[in-house]
Amino acid sequence: MKISTIIRGGLYLSKLLLDMFFIWLTLGWKVRKARNAFEKELVKSGMPKEAAEKLAKKYSSVKDKIMKQLWGSVGKLRR
């Protein structure tokens, strides 16, 4: 293997990891905002706060599943 090929591969991998981190950060922020807005609307419409929190937790669990799949696919690329 050429050294340039190894360096280029390392650069692409580092860019991929940086993009994944940015996606994780952005998605986390957007999900947090959506979850809080959803909770507020449910409470405003008369639902008990505990029940609204329980429903809003689904947003976070879906985000966690998506990120788990993304990181799993990155792990498969390395093999």
VENJORA-V271901 format. One record per residue. N is the residue number from 1. RES is the residue in one small letter. SS is DSSP state (2 for helix, 1 for strand, 0 for the rest). PHI is phi in radians with two decimals (none if undefined). D_LAST is the distance of its C-alpha to the last C-alpha in Angstrom with 1 decimal. Layout:
n=(N:N)
res=(RES:RES)
ss=(SS:SS)
phi=(PHI:PHI)
d_last=(D_LAST:D_LAST)
This chain:
n=(1:2:3:4:5:6:7:8:9:10:11:12:13:14:15:16:17:18:19:20:21:22:23:24:25:26:27:28:29:30:31:32:33:34:35:36:37:38:39:40:41:42:43:44:45:46:47:48:49:50:51:52:53:54:55:56:57:58:59:60:61:62:63:64:65:66:67:68:69:70:71:72:73:74:75:76:77:78:79)
res=(m:k:i:s:t:i:i:r:g:g:l:y:l:s:k:l:l:l:d:m:f:f:i:w:l:t:l:g:w:k:v:r:k:a:r:n:a:f:e:k:e:l:v:k:s:g:m:p:k:e:a:a:e:k:l:a:k:k:y:s:s:v:k:d:k:i:m:k:q:l:w:g:s:v:g:k:l:r:r)
ss=(0:0:2:2:2:2:2:2:2:2:2:2:2:2:2:2:2:2:2:2:2:2:2:2:2:2:2:2:2:2:2:2:2:2:2:2:2:2:2:2:2:2:2:2:0:0:0:0:2:2:2:2:2:2:2:2:2:2:2:2:2:2:2:2:2:2:2:2:2:2:2:2:2:2:2:2:2:2:0)
phi=(none:-1.42:-1.11:-1.10:-1.16:-1.16:-1.13:-1.08:-1.10:-1.11:-1.15:-1.13:-1.15:-1.14:-1.13:-1.08:-1.15:-1.14:-1.13:-1.10:-1.10:-1.10:-1.10:-1.06:-1.13:-1.16:-1.12:-1.06:-1.15:-1.16:-1.17:-1.08:-1.14:-1.14:-1.11:-1.11:-1.12:-1.10:-1.05:-1.07:-1.17:-1.15:-1.16:-1.11:-1.45:1.94:-1.40:-1.06:-1.04:-1.11:-1.19:-1.14:-1.12:-1.10:-1.19:-1.23:-1.12:-1.09:-1.01:-1.16:-1.18:-1.16:-1.06:-1.10:-1.15:-1.09:-1.15:-1.11:-1.16:-1.10:-1.16:-1.13:-1.22:-1.16:-1.11:-1.24:-1.16:-1.27:-1.36)
d_last=(17.4:19.7:20.0:20.5:17.2:15.5:17.9:17.5:13.7:14.6:17.4:15.5:13.0:16.2:18.0:15.4:15.7:19.4:19.7:18.0:20.5:23.3:22.5:22.5:25.7:27.5:26.6:27.8:31.0:31.7:31.2:33.4:36.1:35.9:36.1:39.1:40.9:40.3:41.7:44.7:45.5:45.4:47.6:49.9:50.3:51.5:48.5:48.4:46.1:44.2:43.5:42.4:39.9:38.5:38.0:36.6:33.9:32.2:31.3:29.3:27.6:26.5:25.2:23.2:21.7:20.8:19.1:17.2:15.9:15.1:13.2:11.3:10.4:9.3:7.0:5.5:5.5:3.8:0.0)
